[in-house]
Amino acid sequence: MTPLRQGVRYQRLQEAENDEQEEVTVHLYSRSSRPVVLSRSRDAALRICSSLLLLVVAIGFVLYELEYEGGLDPPWNISTFSAAIKTHDTHHHHPAEEEDHRHLVGTYHQAAAFTDSECCSEVARDIMESGGSVVDAGVAAVLCLAVVHPHSVSLGGIFSSIYFNGITQNASVLNAIPHEASPFPYGIPALLQGLWQLHLRHGRKQWSDLFSPAIHLALEGFLVDSSLHTALQENQVKVMSSEGLHALFYDQNILKRVGASVRNLQLGHILEHARTMTDSSLPRELIQKLSGDMKIADREIFTETLSKVLLNREDLVQLHIDGLTLYSSSTPTAGSILINAFQEVYGRHGVNASVSISDLLINVSKTVYTMTGVWPPHITANQSARLPDLSPVGSNVLVADSDGDVVVISLTLNSTFGSGFVCPSTGILLSDFVEGSAPLSFWACPSVLLFGDDNHIMGLASRGGSSIPYTLARVLLHHVLLQMDLTESVNGTVAHLGPGNSDPWSKYLGLDSSAPEMVMAVEVQAEHVHVASGRDCSCYPAGL
């Protein structure tokens, strides 16, 4: 073999030997690194599992806090959960500030809204949070109530309102009540026209912006709450005999329970039309739809009657005495009875120190009621007196901010679910308030009190028929004369005469021990807003 071939062979053998050595090295390396890789995989898996466990624990703490802060119970409305999350986040963004500035339940820094629907109170709060006025918030809350609480509020209803401006210290009253009696067994709608006038005078946001929450609830659905369900149960005959109400609240002839979802598509579409209003007249299409649902013989006169609903600024009743001022709504509401009863007791209290305020107020109220031309049935042979409904029918909206602006809106359908007639093409439930503004009515008495050296401002309203003026006078006197705080004044000692008492005034003034306390109050004091309600009043505050 030549030296050249030997060199080539040697080189190839050397290369083969090197390749074999590299293969062995790689094999050995892979065998030695396998435990390291497995160990790293286990560490990564443990870290992932630990992270997931911590995340679950964190979520559990958040849900625990939300539940006990009242954010998730009860979930009556579609928006409740998101609102609860929002409230929880807001409360926990500034822990230092929260630690330094805590307040009792019912006290708010900037503003508060008070309705008998949790959802609608939250709607009002959100409107104020986005820069709206108290009137903007009140209008949005009323529209919301017209969707979720048709037993007490409807676009076919009426209202009385009082607004107080904290800067100018002026008050004004707007009664959205037709002046003429209705020629039909159902009332003439005045709610939208009144809300438009109220917003025109005191609103800040665009009119159309106030409709979005109500439209969403009507089209996407709202959940039946306990208040609505109770009304449905207590008025099943009326609801079942109404084609419109039956379609909304019955499923295969079974009454929907608390938490069941309800959609009112026709009402949602009508609200979309109403948001285009440019004056206090109803949109033409809405009028056409409403009249189209009437009997053919009634359509022309219904349209004519509806066109006569003209709402103007009205005089309020007021009292100025010893540095305090009390404002209330004028006729046909019962503001004058409240003013006169309060004045009489306040003026005589110093002279009659031995007589308790409650006893004195009872005697004074009997006189004031009688002088106004109303008294309990069977107290006299004179049957000409009007006998108001004693049932607590209606709803109230109270909104206030720390600047001292307050609006109180008292709404009614006259009776629970009104006439029971739901217009098929609009979804609007018409009231049975057919008497117009002529007679005295006890369904409303929205009031505002300005008192104290620091000009504290208090707005209040109640439900309860003929007992409203007496009840509100009692609350005001407890607050001013006895200097009880807001909650104590609203829930102060009531001079119950007992259900078996023979005095016919017992039930008329709400002195029957079974009479519920339906008072709602809001007060602006020291740049804070406080709210309070009676023990039996299912009311929900929401504030900033």
ZIDAJO-V223649 format. One record per helix or strand of 2 or more residues. SS is the DSSP state (H for helix, E for strand). FROM is the first residue (numbers start at 0). LEN is the number of residues. If there is no record, write none. Layout:
BEGIN
ss | from | len
SS | FROM | LEN
SS | FROM | LEN
END
This chain:
BEGIN
ss | from | len
H | 2 | 66
H | 79 | 12
H | 94 | 6
E | 106 | 2
E | 110 | 5
H | 117 | 12
H | 133 | 15
E | 157 | 8
E | 169 | 7
H | 190 | 12
H | 206 | 14
E | 221 | 2
H | 225 | 9
H | 235 | 6
H | 242 | 7
E | 249 | 2
E | 253 | 2
E | 260 | 2
H | 264 | 10
H | 283 | 9
H | 295 | 12
E | 316 | 5
E | 323 | 5
H | 334 | 14
H | 356 | 16
E | 394 | 7
E | 405 | 7
E | 428 | 2
E | 446 | 5
E | 455 | 6
H | 464 | 16
H | 485 | 5
H | 504 | 4
E | 519 | 6
E | 527 | 6
E | 539 | 4
END
